[in-house]
Amino acid sequence: MKIIYTDSLVVGAGLAGLRVAIASKERGLDTVVLSLIPAKRSHSAAAQGGMQASLGNTVKGMGDDEDVHFQDTVKGSDWGCDQDVARMFAHCAPKAVRELANWGVPWSRISAGDREVVVNAEKVTITEAEQAHGLINARDFGGTKKWRTCYTADGTGHSLLYAVDNKAIEMDIPVHERIEALSLIHDGKRCHGVIARCLITGELRAYIGKSTTIATGGYGRIYEVSTNAIICEGIGQALALDTGVATLGNMEAVQFHPTAIVPVGILTTEGCRGDGGLLRDKDGHRFMPDYEPEKKELASRDVVSRRMTEHMRKDKGVDSPYGPHLWLDITLLGRKHVETNLREVKEICENFLGIDPAKDWIPVRPTQHYSMGGIRTNATGESPQLAGLFSVGEAACWDMHGFNRLGGNSLAETVVGGMIIGKYVADFCEKNTLEINTAEIEASMAKMQQEINGLLVGKGTENVFDIKLEMQRIMMDYVGIFRNGPELEKAIAELKELLVRSKSIGLKCKKRHGNPELVEALRVPRMLRVALTVACGANARTESRGAHAREDYPQRNDKEWLNRTLTTWPDENALEPKLTYEQLDVMKMELPPGYRGYGNDNAIAHPDTAAREVEIEKILAELGDDADRVEKQAAVMPFDLPESLRPRNERLSDTFLASGEKS
């Protein structure tokens, strides 16, 4: 039995995992990262449009600060997020962007003077200040009051991942590639590491650490069509679920991105619309102003996806062999802009559609894109149930996204969350010793070996690939953008049948090494359990909040559903998860539930909302007129951070105010 010991064990080598590993290594801790693939191929590289941080450099971002970013994030979440975490995130985002610049990220920069941009389908000239010349630029994104999304053309994730991975290489952090974690080693109270399998040799290994951080990304590939990489199958969430102890949070909160290309589902960045692109129907009509006259194409992603679907239901979609779609028009941006700031989009359109987006409209429709749900953690990134188990990034329900994520907040969460949680992981490793009976390791190893042996020598007849495809179809058909009781009940029943069938999977290939069929046979039952947490959570939540849209319960119901869904799996023979709920305390919120800004305000109010609003007014009145915004915020909802991350952020507007030059 091969056992590898370390201080900080990280599962996943994308931006979130690498950033935690860097934070651990900075403290002198022995650190090991496990990855299915080479780190630079992680799904983080697919992020195109940018990363939100309230730098306030560009003229369209002047006046931006942590308060505005926080408010946008809370409203975007449809009041489903943890507001303490949203505050931590908004405060640290500018620090992370500047740190990344020091690590070599080639952020797009501001050129002083006039520049032409497209706003609401019209070309407008804006003038950037001389003092802003050379500072980090930002573009507009959906659901934001200010231009806040920092970018490197439309290859932001690629740039960040290469810079962060190079930093990890510089620090001599080992990444064990082609290794898949399949179960957590734990005693019901403390997590000690993972049992992992080498995808090349088939060897099982035990990785033992003082801390174990899951940073494996989302679970998009439980759906038939997704913008996610094929490795984003929810196995990280399944690791926690299969303990029967650790909880998953808000698994029904699944986001669909408005503009994935048809038919393959590859993403075209929100930067297309942020830079001025338009959505058109089969008649060439720009339809979003009809539904959302204020934000139009730049409403939150969940809103735009629903409006597009509604419009196609009215027979306004373009017929195609792959079903109806709509058009994304970026031709008005001009060839120079497309080939400079949207060059990845241009390459995707050329290679997968055979079109030139500088002159041709792009066929798009909403497609599964992001998982707001994940391993439930507290504000330090640790599981409340299993000490030593941390999670970060899309794998986690930290929970700064609630029921809908704003564009640009995901890429930001990977590095900001990794920066913050990485310090808490290092604290945990320094304060705790590593104590484990090797009998626990041997038992976990034996259980996993038994599962593999059962597949290789068993007499099962079920085809694993057929089961997987059927699961993905069910999720796409019945647990999509719009949901309703009968379809969700059907999804649950059919997923249960598949879970039963998955116990009789038979393999044609009996090799223990280099066997993709065995890999799928190990993953699919875990994916099915994850899929059932999504479907069961969606069926139980009889309201509409953010990306969770119930046609039979169209109102956001703060009175009964201002809570977070917690999911556990009872035992290995169970066919559905156990659901419990964690209440969100309105009396501790800095921003009590209110109107989000889209459609009709039909929310059912929480009984504490009015009382909290009065309480906040009283707190602010007692502070007096001399208190600044930071003092006011601290009085209403104090939040904590590691000491090195607490200092205030400085902005260009601070310089203007000091010199009396701000207009």
C-alpha positions as CSV (number, residue, x, y, z in Angstrom):
1,M,0.0,0.0,0.0
2,K,1.5,3.3,-1.1
3,I,1.0,6.1,1.4
4,I,2.0,9.7,0.7
5,Y,2.1,12.2,3.6
6,T,1.9,16.0,3.4
7,D,0.7,19.0,5.3
8,S,-1.6,20.6,2.8
9,L,-3.3,18.3,0.3
10,V,-5.1,19.9,-2.6
11,V,-7.4,18.0,-5.0
12,G,-7.6,20.0,-8.2
13,A,-5.0,22.0,-10.1
14,G,-7.2,24.8,-11.5
15,L,-6.9,28.4,-10.3
16,A,-8.6,27.8,-6.9
17,G,-6.6,24.8,-6.0
18,L,-3.2,26.3,-7.1
19,R,-3.9,29.5,-5.2
20,V,-4.6,27.5,-2.0
21,A,-1.4,25.5,-2.6
22,I,0.6,28.7,-3.0
23,A,-0.8,30.1,0.2
24,S,0.2,26.9,2.0
25,K,3.7,26.8,0.5
26,E,4.2,30.5,1.4
27,R,4.0,29.4,5.1
28,G,6.6,26.7,4.6
29,L,4.1,23.9,4.6
30,D,4.7,20.7,2.6
31,T,2.1,20.8,-0.1
32,V,0.9,18.3,-2.7
33,V,-1.7,18.9,-5.5
34,L,-3.6,16.1,-7.3
35,S,-5.0,16.6,-10.8
36,L,-6.8,14.6,-13.5
37,I,-4.8,16.5,-16.1
38,P,-1.8,18.8,-16.5
39,A,-2.5,21.9,-14.5
40,K,-2.4,24.3,-17.4
41,R,-5.2,22.3,-19.1
42,S,-7.6,22.8,-16.2
43,H,-11.0,24.2,-16.9
44,S,-10.0,27.6,-15.4
45,A,-8.3,28.3,-18.8
46,A,-11.7,28.3,-20.5
47,A,-12.9,31.5,-18.7
48,Q,-12.9,34.2,-21.3
49,G,-14.5,37.5,-20.4
50,G,-12.8,38.6,-17.2
51,M,-12.6,39.0,-13.4
52,Q,-14.6,41.4,-11.4
53,A,-12.7,43.8,-9.0
54,S,-13.7,47.3,-8.0
55,L,-10.6,49.1,-9.2
56,G,-12.5,52.1,-10.5
57,N,-9.8,53.0,-13.1
58,T,-11.8,53.6,-16.2
59,V,-14.2,56.5,-16.5
60,K,-17.1,54.0,-16.7
61,G,-15.9,52.5,-13.4
62,M,-15.4,55.8,-11.5
63,G,-17.3,55.7,-8.2
64,D,-17.0,51.9,-7.9
65,D,-15.9,50.4,-4.6
66,E,-16.5,47.4,-2.4
67,D,-19.9,48.6,-1.4
68,V,-21.2,48.7,-5.0
69,H,-19.6,45.3,-5.8
70,F,-21.1,43.8,-2.7
71,Q,-24.6,45.1,-3.5
72,D,-24.4,43.8,-7.1
73,T,-23.3,40.4,-5.9
74,V,-26.1,40.1,-3.3
75,K,-28.8,41.3,-5.7
76,G,-27.3,38.9,-8.4
77,S,-27.6,36.0,-5.9
78,D,-31.3,36.9,-5.4
79,W,-30.5,37.2,-1.7
80,G,-29.3,33.6,-1.5
81,C,-25.7,34.3,-0.7
82,D,-23.8,34.5,2.6
83,Q,-23.3,38.3,2.9
84,D,-20.3,38.0,5.2
85,V,-18.6,36.0,2.4
86,A,-19.7,38.4,-0.3
87,R,-18.1,41.2,1.8
88,M,-14.8,39.3,2.2
89,F,-14.8,38.6,-1.5
90,A,-15.5,42.2,-2.6
91,H,-12.9,43.6,-0.3
92,C,-10.1,41.3,-1.5
93,A,-10.8,41.3,-5.2
94,P,-8.7,44.4,-6.0
95,K,-5.8,43.0,-4.0
96,A,-6.0,39.7,-6.0
97,V,-6.0,41.6,-9.4
98,R,-2.9,43.6,-8.4
99,E,-1.1,40.5,-7.0
100,L,-1.8,38.7,-10.3
101,A,-0.3,41.7,-12.2
102,N,2.8,41.2,-10.1
103,W,2.8,37.5,-11.0
104,G,2.8,38.4,-14.7
105,V,-0.8,38.5,-15.9
106,P,-0.9,40.9,-18.9
107,W,-4.1,42.8,-18.0
108,S,-5.5,44.9,-20.8
109,R,-4.6,48.5,-19.9
110,I,-6.2,51.9,-20.3
111,S,-5.0,54.4,-22.9
112,A,-5.6,58.0,-21.9
113,G,-7.8,60.2,-24.1
114,D,-10.8,59.4,-26.4
115,R,-11.9,55.9,-27.3
116,E,-15.0,54.6,-29.0
117,V,-17.2,52.1,-27.3
118,V,-20.6,50.6,-28.1
119,V,-23.3,51.3,-25.4
120,N,-26.9,50.2,-26.1
121,A,-26.3,49.6,-29.7
122,E,-24.8,53.0,-30.3
123,K,-21.2,54.1,-30.7
124,V,-20.2,56.5,-28.0
125,T,-16.9,58.3,-27.4
126,I,-15.6,58.2,-23.8
127,T,-12.5,60.0,-22.5
128,E,-10.1,58.3,-20.2
129,A,-8.2,60.5,-17.7
130,E,-4.5,61.1,-18.1
131,Q,-4.0,59.8,-14.6
132,A,-5.6,56.5,-15.7
133,H,-3.1,55.8,-18.5
134,G,-1.5,52.4,-18.2
135,L,-3.8,51.3,-15.3
136,I,-5.8,48.0,-15.6
137,N,-8.9,48.4,-17.8
138,A,-12.4,47.0,-17.2
139,R,-15.4,46.1,-19.4
140,D,-19.1,46.1,-18.7
141,F,-20.8,42.8,-17.6
142,G,-24.3,41.7,-16.8
143,G,-25.9,42.7,-13.5
144,T,-23.3,45.3,-12.5
145,K,-23.7,49.1,-11.9
146,K,-20.1,49.9,-13.0
147,W,-17.6,48.7,-15.5
148,R,-15.7,46.4,-13.2
149,T,-14.6,43.3,-15.2
150,C,-10.8,43.3,-15.6
151,Y,-9.7,41.3,-18.6
152,T,-6.9,40.2,-21.0
153,A,-8.8,40.4,-24.3
154,D,-11.1,37.3,-24.1
155,G,-8.4,34.9,-22.8
156,T,-8.5,36.0,-19.2
157,G,-8.7,32.5,-17.6
158,H,-5.9,31.3,-19.8
159,S,-3.7,34.2,-18.8
160,L,-4.4,33.8,-15.1
161,L,-4.0,30.0,-15.1
162,Y,-0.6,30.2,-16.8
163,A,0.6,32.9,-14.4
164,V,-0.6,31.1,-11.3
165,D,0.7,27.7,-12.4
166,N,4.1,29.3,-13.2
167,K,4.1,30.7,-9.7
168,A,3.5,27.3,-8.3
169,I,6.3,25.9,-10.4
170,E,8.6,28.7,-9.2
171,M,7.7,27.7,-5.6
172,D,8.4,24.0,-6.4
173,I,4.9,22.8,-5.6
174,P,4.4,19.2,-6.9
175,V,1.4,18.5,-9.0
176,H,0.6,14.7,-9.3
177,E,-1.0,14.5,-12.7
178,R,-3.4,11.8,-14.0
179,I,-4.5,11.1,-10.5
180,E,-8.2,10.8,-9.5
181,A,-9.4,11.1,-5.9
182,L,-12.2,8.6,-5.4
183,S,-13.0,8.7,-1.7
184,L,-12.2,10.6,1.4
185,I,-10.4,9.1,4.4
186,H,-12.2,10.2,7.5
187,D,-13.4,9.0,11.0
188,G,-16.7,10.8,10.9
189,K,-15.2,13.9,12.6
190,R,-11.9,14.6,10.9
191,C,-10.8,14.3,7.3
192,H,-7.4,12.7,6.9
193,G,-6.9,12.7,3.1
194,V,-8.0,10.7,0.0
195,I,-7.8,7.4,-1.7
196,A,-6.8,8.1,-5.2
197,R,-6.2,6.1,-8.4
198,C,-3.6,6.6,-11.0
199,L,-5.4,6.8,-14.4
200,I,-2.3,5.4,-16.2
201,T,-1.2,2.4,-14.0
202,G,-4.4,1.8,-12.1
203,E,-2.5,1.9,-8.8
204,L,-4.3,3.0,-5.7
205,R,-2.6,5.4,-3.4
206,A,-3.4,7.0,0.0
207,Y,-2.7,10.7,0.2
208,I,-2.7,11.8,3.9
209,G,-2.7,15.4,4.9
210,K,-3.3,17.7,7.9
211,S,-5.8,19.4,5.6
212,T,-7.6,18.3,2.5
213,T,-8.9,20.9,0.1
214,I,-11.4,20.0,-2.7
215,A,-11.0,22.3,-5.7
216,T,-12.3,20.1,-8.5
217,G,-14.7,22.5,-10.2
218,G,-18.4,22.1,-11.0
219,Y,-20.8,19.3,-12.0
220,G,-21.9,20.6,-15.4
221,R,-21.3,17.3,-17.1
222,I,-24.3,15.6,-15.4
223,Y,-26.1,17.6,-18.2
224,E,-26.2,16.6,-21.8
225,V,-24.9,19.9,-23.2
226,S,-22.6,22.0,-21.1
227,T,-20.0,24.7,-21.5
228,N,-17.9,22.8,-18.9
229,A,-14.9,20.7,-19.7
230,I,-15.5,17.0,-19.8
231,I,-13.7,16.6,-16.5
232,C,-16.3,18.7,-14.6
233,E,-18.4,15.8,-13.5
234,G,-19.0,16.6,-9.9
235,I,-16.7,14.0,-8.4
236,G,-15.4,16.5,-5.9
237,Q,-18.9,17.0,-4.6
238,A,-19.4,13.3,-4.6
239,L,-16.4,12.8,-2.4
240,A,-18.0,14.8,0.3
241,L,-21.5,13.4,-0.3
242,D,-20.3,9.8,0.0
243,T,-18.9,10.4,3.5
244,G,-22.5,10.6,4.8
245,V,-21.3,13.3,7.1
246,A,-20.2,16.4,5.1
247,T,-23.1,18.4,3.5
248,L,-23.5,19.8,0.1
249,G,-25.2,23.2,-0.2
250,N,-27.7,24.6,-2.8
251,M,-27.2,21.8,-5.3
252,E,-30.3,22.8,-7.2
253,A,-28.8,26.2,-8.0
254,V,-27.5,25.6,-11.6
255,Q,-26.8,28.4,-14.0
256,F,-27.4,28.4,-17.7
257,H,-25.3,30.8,-19.8
258,P,-27.2,32.7,-22.5
259,T,-24.7,32.5,-25.3
260,A,-23.2,29.1,-26.0
261,I,-22.9,28.2,-29.7
262,V,-25.2,25.8,-31.3
263,P,-24.9,22.8,-31.4
264,V,-21.7,22.0,-29.5
265,G,-22.3,24.3,-26.5
266,I,-19.0,26.0,-26.5
267,L,-19.1,29.3,-24.7
268,T,-19.0,32.8,-26.3
269,T,-18.0,35.1,-23.5
270,E,-20.4,37.6,-21.8
271,G,-17.7,40.1,-22.9
272,C,-19.5,39.9,-26.3
273,R,-22.5,41.6,-24.8
274,G,-20.5,43.6,-22.3
275,D,-18.6,45.2,-25.2
276,G,-21.9,46.0,-27.0
277,G,-23.1,42.8,-28.7
278,L,-26.9,42.3,-29.3
279,L,-29.3,39.4,-29.1
280,R,-31.6,39.0,-32.2
281,D,-34.4,36.7,-33.1
282,K,-35.2,35.0,-36.4
283,D,-36.6,38.3,-37.8
284,G,-33.4,40.1,-36.8
285,H,-35.3,41.9,-34.1
286,R,-33.4,43.0,-30.9
287,F,-35.8,41.5,-28.4
288,M,-34.2,42.0,-24.9
289,P,-35.3,45.6,-24.5
290,D,-38.9,44.3,-24.8
291,Y,-38.4,42.2,-21.7
292,E,-35.8,44.2,-19.7
293,P,-35.9,47.8,-20.9
294,E,-33.2,49.0,-18.4
295,K,-30.5,46.3,-18.5
296,K,-31.4,44.7,-21.8
297,E,-28.7,42.2,-22.9
298,L,-26.8,43.0,-19.7
299,A,-29.4,41.7,-17.2
300,S,-28.1,38.9,-15.0
301,R,-27.3,35.7,-16.7
302,D,-30.3,33.7,-15.3
303,V,-32.6,36.5,-16.4
304,V,-31.3,36.7,-20.0
305,S,-31.4,32.9,-20.3
306,R,-35.0,32.8,-19.3
307,R,-36.0,35.7,-21.6
308,M,-34.3,33.9,-24.5
309,T,-36.1,30.7,-23.7
310,E,-39.4,32.5,-23.4
311,H,-38.8,34.2,-26.7
312,M,-38.1,30.9,-28.5
313,R,-41.2,29.5,-27.0
314,K,-43.1,32.2,-28.8
315,D,-41.8,30.7,-32.1
316,K,-39.2,33.5,-32.5
317,G,-36.2,31.2,-32.6
318,V,-34.3,30.3,-35.7
319,D,-35.1,26.8,-36.9
320,S,-32.1,24.4,-37.3
321,P,-31.4,20.7,-37.4
322,Y,-30.4,21.0,-33.7
323,G,-33.5,22.8,-32.5
324,P,-34.3,26.5,-32.3
325,H,-31.6,29.1,-31.5
326,L,-31.2,32.9,-31.5
327,W,-28.5,35.2,-32.9
328,L,-25.6,36.9,-31.1
329,D,-24.6,40.0,-33.2
330,I,-21.2,41.4,-32.6
331,T,-20.7,42.8,-36.1
332,L,-21.4,46.3,-34.9
333,L,-18.3,46.2,-32.8
334,G,-16.1,46.2,-35.9
335,R,-13.4,43.9,-37.1
336,K,-10.6,45.5,-35.2
337,H,-12.4,45.1,-31.9
338,V,-13.4,41.5,-32.6
339,E,-9.8,40.6,-33.6
340,T,-8.3,42.4,-30.6
341,N,-10.6,41.9,-27.7
342,L,-12.7,38.9,-28.8
343,R,-10.1,36.9,-30.7
344,E,-10.9,33.6,-28.9
345,V,-14.6,34.0,-29.9
346,K,-13.5,34.6,-33.5
347,E,-11.4,31.4,-33.5
348,I,-14.3,29.4,-32.0
349,C,-16.7,30.7,-34.6
350,E,-14.2,29.9,-37.4
351,N,-13.3,26.5,-36.2
352,F,-16.6,25.2,-35.0
353,L,-19.1,27.1,-37.1
354,G,-17.2,28.1,-40.2
355,I,-18.3,31.7,-39.9
356,D,-16.6,35.1,-39.4
357,P,-18.3,36.8,-36.4
358,A,-17.0,40.2,-37.6
359,K,-19.6,40.0,-40.4
360,D,-21.8,37.0,-39.5
361,W,-24.3,36.5,-36.6
362,I,-23.5,33.7,-34.2
363,P,-26.1,31.0,-33.5
364,V,-26.5,30.8,-29.7
365,R,-28.9,29.5,-27.0
366,P,-28.8,29.0,-23.2
367,T,-26.7,26.1,-22.1
368,Q,-25.7,24.7,-18.7
369,H,-22.7,26.6,-17.5
370,Y,-22.1,26.9,-13.8
371,S,-22.8,25.2,-10.5
372,M,-23.6,27.6,-7.6
373,G,-24.0,24.6,-5.3
374,G,-21.1,22.5,-3.9
375,I,-19.5,21.3,-0.7
376,R,-21.0,23.5,2.1
377,T,-18.3,25.4,4.0
378,N,-18.2,28.1,6.5
379,A,-16.6,31.5,5.8
380,T,-13.1,30.0,6.3
381,G,-13.7,27.4,3.6
382,E,-13.9,24.5,6.0
383,S,-16.7,21.9,6.2
384,P,-18.7,22.4,9.4
385,Q,-19.0,18.6,9.8
386,L,-15.5,17.3,8.9
387,A,-12.6,19.1,10.5
388,G,-9.7,19.5,8.0
389,L,-11.9,19.2,4.9
390,F,-11.8,22.5,3.0
391,S,-13.3,23.4,-0.4
392,V,-12.8,26.4,-2.7
393,G,-14.0,27.6,-6.1
394,E,-16.8,26.1,-8.0
395,A,-16.5,22.8,-6.0
396,A,-17.7,24.7,-2.9
397,C,-20.8,26.4,-1.6
398,W,-18.8,29.1,0.2
399,D,-21.5,30.8,-0.4
400,M,-20.9,34.1,-2.3
401,H,-23.1,33.3,-5.3
402,G,-26.4,32.2,-3.7
403,F,-28.8,31.2,-6.4
404,N,-27.2,33.1,-9.3
405,R,-23.6,34.1,-10.1
406,L,-22.7,37.3,-11.8
407,G,-20.4,37.0,-14.8
408,G,-16.8,37.7,-13.8
409,N,-17.4,36.7,-10.2
410,S,-16.4,33.1,-10.8
411,L,-12.9,33.7,-12.1
412,A,-12.6,36.2,-9.3
413,E,-13.8,33.7,-6.8
414,T,-11.1,31.1,-7.8
415,V,-8.2,33.4,-7.0
416,V,-9.8,35.6,-4.3
417,G,-11.3,32.5,-2.5
418,G,-8.0,30.7,-2.9
419,M,-6.2,33.7,-1.5
420,I,-8.5,33.9,1.6
421,I,-9.2,30.3,2.2
422,G,-5.5,29.4,1.5
423,K,-4.5,31.4,4.6
424,Y,-7.1,29.6,6.7
425,V,-5.9,26.2,5.4
426,A,-2.4,27.2,6.4
427,D,-3.6,28.3,9.8
428,F,-5.3,24.9,10.3
429,C,-2.2,23.0,9.3
430,E,0.0,25.0,11.7
431,K,-2.4,24.5,14.6
432,N,-3.2,20.8,14.2
433,T,-1.1,17.7,14.3
434,L,-1.6,14.7,11.9
435,E,-2.8,11.7,13.8
436,I,-4.3,8.7,12.1
437,N,-4.4,5.0,12.7
438,T,-3.1,3.2,9.6
439,A,-5.9,0.7,10.1
440,E,-8.3,3.5,8.9
441,I,-6.2,4.0,5.8
442,E,-6.1,0.3,5.1
443,A,-9.9,0.0,5.5
444,S,-10.5,2.9,3.1
445,M,-8.1,1.4,0.6
446,A,-9.7,-2.1,0.9
447,K,-13.2,-0.6,0.4
448,M,-12.1,1.1,-2.8
449,Q,-10.2,-2.0,-4.0
450,Q,-13.3,-4.0,-3.4
451,E,-15.4,-1.7,-5.6
452,I,-12.9,-1.9,-8.4
453,N,-12.6,-5.7,-8.1
454,G,-16.4,-6.0,-8.2
455,L,-16.5,-4.1,-11.5
456,L,-13.6,-6.1,-13.1
457,V,-14.7,-9.6,-12.1
458,G,-18.4,-9.0,-11.7
459,K,-21.1,-10.4,-14.0
460,G,-23.0,-7.1,-14.5
461,T,-24.7,-6.5,-17.8
462,E,-25.4,-2.8,-17.8
463,N,-23.5,-0.5,-20.2
464,V,-22.0,2.4,-18.3
465,F,-22.0,4.7,-21.3
466,D,-25.7,4.2,-21.9
467,I,-26.5,5.0,-18.3
468,K,-24.5,8.1,-18.4
469,L,-26.1,9.4,-21.6
470,E,-29.6,8.7,-20.1
471,M,-28.7,10.6,-17.0
472,Q,-27.5,13.6,-19.0
473,R,-30.7,13.6,-21.1
474,I,-32.9,13.4,-18.0
475,M,-31.2,16.4,-16.4
476,M,-31.3,18.4,-19.6
477,D,-35.0,17.7,-20.3
478,Y,-36.4,17.9,-16.8
479,V,-34.0,19.9,-14.5
480,G,-33.2,22.8,-16.9
481,I,-33.8,26.5,-17.1
482,F,-37.5,26.2,-16.3
483,R,-38.7,23.6,-13.8
484,N,-42.0,22.2,-12.6
485,G,-43.2,19.6,-10.2
486,P,-44.3,16.8,-12.6
487,E,-41.1,16.9,-14.6
488,L,-38.9,17.0,-11.5
489,E,-40.8,14.0,-10.1
490,K,-40.2,12.2,-13.3
491,A,-36.5,13.1,-13.3
492,I,-36.1,11.8,-9.7
493,A,-37.9,8.5,-10.5
494,E,-35.8,7.9,-13.6
495,L,-32.6,8.8,-11.9
496,K,-33.3,6.4,-9.1
497,E,-33.9,3.7,-11.7
498,L,-30.5,4.5,-13.3
499,L,-28.8,4.4,-9.8
500,V,-30.2,0.9,-9.3
501,R,-29.0,-0.1,-12.8
502,S,-25.6,1.3,-12.0
503,K,-25.1,-1.4,-9.4
504,S,-25.1,-3.9,-12.2
505,I,-22.5,-2.3,-14.6
506,G,-20.6,-4.8,-16.6
507,L,-17.2,-4.1,-18.2
508,K,-16.0,-5.3,-21.6
509,C,-12.4,-4.2,-20.8
510,K,-11.0,-6.0,-17.8
511,K,-7.7,-4.1,-17.6
512,R,-6.7,-2.5,-14.3
513,H,-4.6,0.1,-16.0
514,G,-5.3,2.7,-18.8
515,N,-9.0,1.6,-18.9
516,P,-11.4,4.4,-19.8
517,E,-14.4,2.1,-19.3
518,L,-13.4,1.4,-15.7
519,V,-12.9,5.1,-15.1
520,E,-16.5,5.7,-16.3
521,A,-17.8,2.8,-14.2
522,L,-16.3,4.4,-11.1
523,R,-17.6,7.9,-11.9
524,V,-21.1,7.4,-13.1
525,P,-22.7,6.0,-9.9
526,R,-21.2,9.0,-8.1
527,M,-22.5,11.4,-10.8
528,L,-25.9,9.9,-10.4
529,R,-25.9,10.6,-6.7
530,V,-24.9,14.2,-7.4
531,A,-27.6,14.5,-10.1
532,L,-30.2,13.3,-7.5
533,T,-29.2,16.0,-5.1
534,V,-29.9,18.6,-7.8
535,A,-33.2,17.1,-8.8
536,C,-34.5,16.4,-5.3
537,G,-33.4,19.9,-4.1
538,A,-35.1,21.5,-7.0
539,N,-38.3,19.5,-6.4
540,A,-38.4,20.4,-2.8
541,R,-37.8,24.1,-3.3
542,T,-41.3,25.4,-4.1
543,E,-40.3,29.0,-5.1
544,S,-38.3,30.7,-7.8
545,R,-35.0,32.3,-6.8
546,G,-32.1,33.2,-9.1
547,A,-31.4,30.4,-11.6
548,H,-33.9,28.1,-9.9
549,A,-37.1,29.0,-11.8
550,R,-40.2,27.0,-11.0
551,E,-43.0,27.6,-13.5
552,D,-45.5,26.3,-10.9
553,Y,-44.1,28.5,-8.1
554,P,-43.0,31.8,-9.9
555,Q,-42.6,33.9,-6.8
556,R,-39.5,34.3,-4.7
557,N,-40.7,33.3,-1.3
558,D,-38.5,34.9,1.4
559,K,-41.1,34.0,4.1
560,E,-40.7,30.3,3.7
561,W,-37.6,29.7,1.5
562,L,-34.9,32.2,2.6
563,N,-32.6,29.4,3.4
564,R,-29.8,27.2,2.1
565,T,-30.5,23.6,1.1
566,L,-28.2,21.1,2.8
567,T,-27.8,17.6,1.4
568,T,-26.4,14.4,2.7
569,W,-26.4,10.8,1.5
570,P,-27.9,8.5,4.1
571,D,-25.9,5.3,3.2
572,E,-24.6,3.4,0.3
573,N,-27.9,1.6,-0.3
574,A,-30.0,4.8,-0.3
575,L,-31.6,5.9,-3.6
576,E,-32.1,9.6,-2.7
577,P,-30.5,12.2,-0.5
578,K,-31.6,13.6,2.8
579,L,-32.5,17.3,2.7
580,T,-32.3,19.7,5.5
581,Y,-32.2,23.5,5.5
582,E,-30.0,26.3,7.0
583,Q,-31.8,29.5,7.6
584,L,-30.4,32.9,6.5
585,D,-30.7,35.4,9.3
586,V,-32.2,38.6,8.0
587,M,-31.4,40.4,11.2
588,K,-27.6,40.0,10.5
589,M,-27.8,41.1,6.9
590,E,-26.2,44.3,5.7
591,L,-28.6,44.3,2.7
592,P,-32.0,42.9,3.6
593,P,-34.0,41.2,0.9
594,G,-35.5,43.6,-1.6
595,Y,-36.4,44.1,-5.3
596,R,-33.8,42.7,-7.6
597,G,-34.5,44.9,-10.5
598,Y,-35.9,42.6,-13.1
599,G,-39.5,42.0,-14.1
600,N,-42.3,42.4,-11.6
601,D,-41.5,42.7,-7.9
602,N,-43.6,39.7,-6.8
603,A,-41.5,38.4,-3.9
604,I,-43.1,37.3,-0.7
605,A,-41.4,39.3,2.0
606,H,-39.7,37.9,5.0
607,P,-41.3,39.0,8.3
608,D,-37.9,40.3,9.6
609,T,-37.1,42.5,6.6
610,A,-38.8,45.6,7.7
611,A,-37.4,45.3,11.2
612,R,-33.9,45.0,9.9
613,E,-34.3,48.0,7.7
614,V,-35.3,50.1,10.7
615,E,-32.5,48.7,12.7
616,I,-29.9,49.7,10.0
617,E,-31.3,53.2,9.8
618,K,-30.9,53.5,13.6
619,I,-27.3,52.2,13.6
620,L,-26.4,54.7,10.8
621,A,-28.1,57.6,12.5
622,E,-26.2,56.9,15.7
623,L,-22.9,57.0,13.9
624,G,-23.5,60.6,12.7
625,D,-22.6,62.4,9.5
626,D,-18.9,62.2,10.1
627,A,-18.6,58.5,9.7
628,D,-17.2,57.3,6.4
629,R,-18.6,54.4,4.3
630,V,-16.1,51.9,5.8
631,E,-17.1,52.8,9.4
632,K,-20.8,52.6,8.4
633,Q,-20.4,49.2,6.9
634,A,-18.5,47.9,9.9
635,A,-21.2,49.0,12.2
636,V,-24.0,47.4,10.2
637,M,-22.3,44.0,9.5
638,P,-18.7,43.5,10.6
639,F,-16.8,40.8,8.9
640,D,-13.4,39.2,9.5
641,L,-10.4,38.5,7.3
642,P,-6.8,37.4,7.8
643,E,-4.8,40.4,9.1
644,S,-2.7,40.8,5.9
645,L,-5.9,41.2,3.8
646,R,-7.6,43.8,6.0
647,P,-6.1,47.1,4.7
648,R,-8.3,49.4,2.6
649,N,-8.0,49.4,-1.1
650,E,-6.7,52.6,-2.8
651,R,-8.3,53.8,-6.1
652,L,-7.7,56.5,-8.7
653,S,-10.7,58.4,-7.3
654,D,-8.9,58.7,-4.0
655,T,-6.1,60.5,-5.7
656,F,-8.6,62.7,-7.5
657,L,-10.3,63.6,-4.2
658,A,-7.0,64.3,-2.5
659,S,-5.9,66.6,-5.3
660,G,-9.3,68.2,-5.8
661,E,-9.4,67.1,-9.5
662,K,-12.5,64.8,-9.3
663,S,-15.4,66.1,-11.3
